[in-house]
Amino acid sequence: MSMIHVLYENELWLPPLLDALAERKLPVRPHFLDGGVLDLAASWPAGVWINRMSPSSHTRNHQGGVTYTRELLAVLEARGHRILNGSRAFALELSKIQQDAALRAAGILTPHTIGVVAADAKAAARRLSPPFITKHNQGGKGLGVQLFRSYEAFDAHVDQGGIEHGSPDGVVILQQYIEPAEPYITRVEIVDGTFLYALRSSTEGGFELCPADACAVDDAFCPVGAGGKFGHDPTVTRDDPLVQRYIRFLDDNDIALAGIEYVTDAHGRRYTYDINGTTNFNSTVEDQAGVYGMRALAELAARTLAEVDQRLPAAK
């Protein structure tokens, strides 16, 4: 019997999805991944595979799961299995550089972005005018995001070893800082080409802006919840031209679900700077919007599973 297979490494983020799948009485098998044996001669069970491997896995000592999942997705795709957020989506999930390149190719405005290893960081920073920020190339949750308003402050940070350890791939992102017209960023949630809602994330307390409920109580890297940090933004609708461009972008890059973030400057220009393919949903915002992301993902999984069952003999 075919079923829905969920690839994951953070059990705290898993219950909302499992609950949504259970509501539909769908057969589910979770797969915790932190490395493993990938036997290329082995067969893989039929069904739909949902990739929930996070780029912040290394903060929970699960970087082995990232490496394993990257190869597993390629093997599953080569054998014709259906994956929600497969290898293309995962490649973008793991690299801010690749995200920026893809967004630019799609004609979507992004900040000036530079990728660099630590040894070249000081010289690379001179390509930007302060203020600018740093972030991890493989990150999530705002990891490594720091604001620098002078070269001197950045040089001192580098000299103190501040950027030597961070992103698992050793790549630091230097990025033009976009001063927001108001102290928040906007995140657009999309599942299967459908706009769900937009939320505002306050930046007044810093840049680590993970909306997942689990972050609020269990993840020191990801402070959320208190003080109204997140809220529904009803001014952003499905008819917004930028939302429509996001939908086309996700379709072109085979991304089934994502939360895409942008910041609006004082001139009304909207700069897109992050794609979250393993997006988590905030229950407070969803109650405000009356829309539930994991239920939308469960509906997509159910439709996809029905399609797989119709062609089951083709799966290997």
N, C-alpha and C positions, 0 to 999 in steps of 0.2 A: 504494500500500500504506500502510495506516495504521501509525503508530508512536507511541512514547512520546517526548514533547518535554519536555526538562528546562530550565527557566528558572533561570539561576544567575548569580552574579557573583564568587564566591570559588572558584577552581579547587582550593584545598587541601581544601575540604569535599566535592568532587565524587566522588573515586574510590570510597569505600565504596558509594555508591548505584549507580554505573556497574558496579562489580563484581557487586553483587547482581542487577542487571538482566541482566548478561551470563551469570550462572549459569543463568538461565532462558531464555537465548537469545532475548531480546526485542529487537526493533528499536528503536534509541534514537537520538535526535538532540539533543545538548546545544545550548543557545542562550545564549551569553554576552551579557549585557545591561548596557550602561552608556549609556543613552539610545538614540536611533535615530529612524527615520522610521516613523510609524504611518499608513499609507495606508488610510483607511476604505473605499475602494472595492476594495481588494485582497482576494483569497480567502486563506484560511489552511488549511494542510494538515490532513487528518483525523488523528485519534488522541487520545491522552490527554496532557494538559499537567500537569506537576508543577511547582509553584511553589516554588523554593528560593531566592528573593530574600530576603536577610537585612536586618533593620532596622539592623544595624551596618555596612551597605555604605558609608556615608559615611566610616568610618574607613579605608577602602581607596580613597577617592576615587571611589566608584561610586554616589553619590547619584542621578545621572542614571538609573541602572538602576531605582531605586526608583520614581521618577516615571513612567518609561516603563512599567514592569510594572503599576502601578496602573491605567493607562489600557488597556493591552493586555488585562488580565484582564476588564475590563468589555466590551470589544469581543468577545472570544472567547465570553463567556457569552451575550451578546446573539445570537450566531450559533449557539448550541446546543452548543458544544464542552464536553467533560467536562474539568474541572480539579480536581486534588487540591490543596486549600488555595487556593481562588479568592478573589474580591474581598472577601467577608465575613471570611474568615480573615485576609486580608492587612490589612484595615482594623484589626483587633484587634492584629495583629502590629506595626503602626506607631504605636500609641497606647496608652500605659499608662492614660490617662484612659478611653478606650473599653473597655479590658479591665476596669477596675474597675467601670465602669457596668454592663457585661454580667454580670459575676460577681454584683454586688449584686442585679440584677434576677432572677438565678437563685436567690437566697437563699443564696449562698455567702459565708461570712464573709471580709471583707477589712480591712486596716488603714485608719484614717482617712487619706484621700488628698486632696491639693489640687493643682490645676494652676495655674501662674502664670507670667507673664513676669517677666524679671529686675527690672524697675523696681518691681514690686509685691511682691517676695519678702519683704522684711523685715516688712511689715505682715501678709502672709499667714501667715508663720511663727507669729505670735502666736495664730493659731487652734488651734495644736497645743501640747501641753505637752512640753517636752524630756524625754527625748531624741527626736530625729526624724532622718530621713535625707533626702537629696536623691537624685534620679536623673533621667536623661534621659527625656522622654516617648517619643521614638523612640530606642530604644537597643538593648539586647542585650548579653550578656557582662558585665553589671553596670556598664555605662558610667555614669559620673557619680554612682555611689553613694558617699555620704560620710555619716558619722555625726556629729551635733552634739548635745552634751549641755547647751548653754546658748544663749540668744538672743545673748549677746555674741559667742560664737565664730562663730555664723552671720553676724551683722552684719559682723564683721571679714572673713569670707570673701567676702561680697557686695561690700564696699567695695574689696576687692582685685581685683574683676572675676572672681571664681571661678565664677560661674554664667552669665556673659554669653555664653560660647561653649560649646556642647555639642550639645544636640539640634538637628537641622536645622530643626525647626519652631519653634524659639525658646521652647518650653514647658518649664519646669522642674517636676518633681514634688517636692512636699514630702509626706512620709509618716510617719505614726506608726511609731516603731521598736518592733518586737516583740522583747523580750528572750527569746532562746530558752532553754528549760529546759536544753538541752545545746547545745554550740557547733557546730550543723550545721543545714542546711535539708534538706528532702526534695523530691525531684523525681519525679513520676509520669509514666511514658512510656506513651502510648496511641496505637495505630494502628488505624484503621477500627473504632472502638468496642471494641477488645480491649485489656485491660490487659496490658502486656508485663512491666514490673518497676518497682520504685522504687529510687532511689539516694539516698544521703546525700552531701551536699557540705559539707565542713568550712568554717566561717567564720572559723577562727582566724587565717588569713593574709589576710583581707580579703573583700570582697564580689564580686569579679569571678570568677564561677563558671561558666565555660563548660566543659562536659564533653567537647567534641570533642577527639579525639586530636590533630588538627592544631594546636589551640591550644597544646598543651604544648611544641611545638618551633618554631612559626613566628609566633606572634601575641603581641606584647609587651603587648597590652591584656588578655590572657586567661591568667594563669598557672594551670596545672593539673598534675596528675600527681604531682609530687614529694611525698613525705611522706604518701601515702595520703589525698590530699584527697577522692577519690571512692571510694565503695564500695557494693556491693549492699545493700539493706535488705530482708531477707526477711520482716520483721514486717508490711509493707504488702502486702496481697493484693487480688485482684480483688473479694473480698466486702466489703472495707472500704466503709462507707457513703459516705465522701467520694470514694473512687474511682468508685463508681457515680454520684455526682452529677457528677463530672467527665465521665464517659462521656456522660451525658445532655446536659450543657452543650455538649460538642463536637458532638454530633449536631444539637442545636438551632441551632448557629451554623455548620454546614457546614464543620467543620474535620476533615480526614481524619487528620491526625497532629499531635501536640503533646506537649511536655513541660511539665507544670504544676507550679509550685513553691509550697510552703507552709512555714511555720515554726510550731513548736509552743511555746507559752509555758509558764510554770511551772504554770499551772492546767489544762493539757491542751487548751487551745483552739488550734485549727489555723487560722491565717490564710493565705489564698491571696493571693499578690501578683504572680504573673507567669505568662503563657502564652507558650510558645515554639513558634510554629507552624513555624519552620524548624529544628526540633530536630535536633541531631546526637547521635550515640550514642557512648559511651565503650566501647572494646573490652575493657578490663579488667573493667569492671562486667558487660558482656554475657557474658564468659566465666564470671564468677562465677554469673550468673543462668541461663546456658544458653539465653538468648533473644537474638535479633539483630534490631534494629529495621529496618535497611535491607533485610533479607530480607523482613520483614513488609510494608514499603512496596512492594517489588518484587512480592510476591504480590498486593497490592491493585492495583497498576498492571496486572498481567497480567489479573486479573478484569475490571477496568474496560475494558481494551483489547478484550477479547472481547465485552463488551457493545456497545462502540462499533462494532465490525466488523459486528455483527448489524443495526445501524441505519445503516450507512454512508451510504446515499443522503440521509439527513437532514442530514448535516454540510455546511457551506458553505465 
